[in-house]
Amino acid sequence: MESPIVSRLFRRLFSHETCSRLRCRPSIDSQISRRLGGQVRNVSERRRSDDDSSRESHWQQRTDLFPQDKSRDFERYPMVTADSLRSRKERPQRVKMLTRDFIEGIDTLAFVGSSLIDHLDSLYNPNYGYFSKQVVIFSPGDPFDFNNMRDEPEFHKLLGQRYTDFEDALDSQTPNDTRQLWHTPTELFRPYYGEAIARYLVTNYMLSHHPYHDLIIYEMGAGNGTLMLNILDYIRDLHPDVYSRTKFKVIEISTSLASLQTARLTRSASSRGHADHVEIINRSIFDWNTYVPAPCYFLALEVFDNFAHDSIRYDPFTEEPLQGAVLIDNEGDFYEFYTPTIDPIASRFLRVRNAACSQPFNHPLRSSRLLRSIKSRLPFATNLTDPEYIPTRLMQFFDILHEYFPLHRLLTSDFHSLPDTIKGVNAPVVQTRYQRRVVPVNTPFVQQGYFDILFPTDFIVMEDIYRAITGKLTRVLSHEDFLRRWAYVEDTQTRSGENPLLSYYRNASVMTTV
């Protein structure tokens, strides 16, 4: 357990001069309505001199001005990937890796109850990633009685109280200053949110596949298993003929979560009845190699935001793309580099996007060349554009759907915009949580395992790429519009007429295969 070191690190971070500019949010953030987490941007440990290794290290702000020259180290350090670090017990040093591999590893340490966790080094490394060690999903206990609430502020008050009680109970057993606590719509609006998804699934199944095929549902990253149980309860109670033909398959990379989901299936007499309809597959979707010829429905709810992205910058004069990599030196500090050699995955994404997108998309080179030329000649101007974060891992997920699930129908929901993102196009929120306070930072290159990296999804680009790869048609709706179609919104309406189910997650969209 690294808590003493981590506590000292965060105390140092909060006492630093630059931290006065970090805004701490309340426990419930209605705009990033899924999770509470945080990260540190361009903050690094001060390097110890070679002849004074006992000197205590400190955190200091690293700027883009006059960075230490690490070019020689970049040339001689080996290039590693997230896959090659999966069995590593400690954080790597004296290596370099692509930005997507670094991000993919940041989240694996902390996943104790969340959605999809892949084998990323910062997010998904099984030994020190964010999702392997730190994260807990908030469970509010009994469902909220929305119809007896006065208005939405009363819901926020009750939610805040349950949040505090939930974390107090955790701290009474195991105090943890760096616990990363998330909340999801499935948990907040149980069972109504899951019933809306179930209503969509049953309706489309009856129209398209019944009675010739079974209802096969895949859920990627089932968290606590709440959505799975809510869907199966609804189908069993209202559509017993469909229930008898329902197969629910969870694809879960986290071993601890897979065990939790299995345990929940046997926790009560009601859930035990679902056991014969459920299969929990403890593996990453990116390791999938089984062909599924039958029609199926694929659920990916709040999953894409944690898929790894590559970082691309452009020469403002030649418009040549350069791919981002990070060097980790012998002190564990991070240094960002950009090289003109684009790896095949990022190169393919750029080609597919240029060929597939039917509408203009946000891009660092959208401004005129003259304006870029003028800006580049200003004092202290950078020699490259702002970074663009491209969802290469998402493209690979679509490849897997196309290759192994040819008759799938995808239902996905995620954030189309996020507040407080770092600098760049399609840039993420990077944040951590310390002593129940959210700490946003301004770089993705942070201590692996203690920071969440959360990307917005450009649904216009994503929809076109999905169509190009799979050949399927799609529909994109706002989160609110989707729920108005498929939820019984009266169940979550307060006495004032306000409806938290519809007002929460306004920055989210839903895409479905048609």
Secondary structure as UniProt FT lines:
FT   HELIX           3..15
FT   HELIX           17..21
FT   STRAND          35..36
FT   STRAND          43..45
FT   TURN            50..51
FT   TURN            53..54
FT   STRAND          59..61
FT   HELIX           71..76
FT   HELIX           83..85
FT   TURN            86..87
FT   STRAND          95..98
FT   HELIX           99..106
FT   STRAND          107..108
FT   STRAND          110..111
FT   TURN            126..128
FT   HELIX           130..133
FT   STRAND          135..137
FT   HELIX           146..148
FT   HELIX           152..173
FT   TURN            177..178
FT   STRAND          180..182
FT   HELIX           185..188
FT   TURN            189..191
FT   HELIX           192..208
FT   TURN            209..212
FT   STRAND          215..220
FT   TURN            223..224
FT   HELIX           226..238
FT   HELIX           240..243
FT   TURN            244..245
FT   STRAND          246..251
FT   HELIX           255..265
FT   HELIX           269..272
FT   TURN            273..274
FT   HELIX           275..277
FT   STRAND          278..281
FT   HELIX           285..287
FT   STRAND          296..301
FT   HELIX           304..306
FT   STRAND          310..314
FT   TURN            316..318
FT   STRAND          321..328
FT   TURN            330..331
FT   STRAND          334..339
FT   HELIX           344..356
FT   TURN            364..365
FT   HELIX           369..376
FT   TURN            379..380
FT   STRAND          388..390
FT   HELIX           392..404
FT   TURN            406..407
FT   STRAND          408..415
FT   STRAND          429..434
FT   TURN            435..436
FT   STRAND          437..441
FT   TURN            448..449
FT   STRAND          452..454
FT   HELIX           459..470
FT   STRAND          474..478
FT   HELIX           479..486
FT   HELIX           489..492
FT   TURN            495..496
FT   HELIX           500..503
FT   TURN            504..507
FT   STRAND          508..513
//
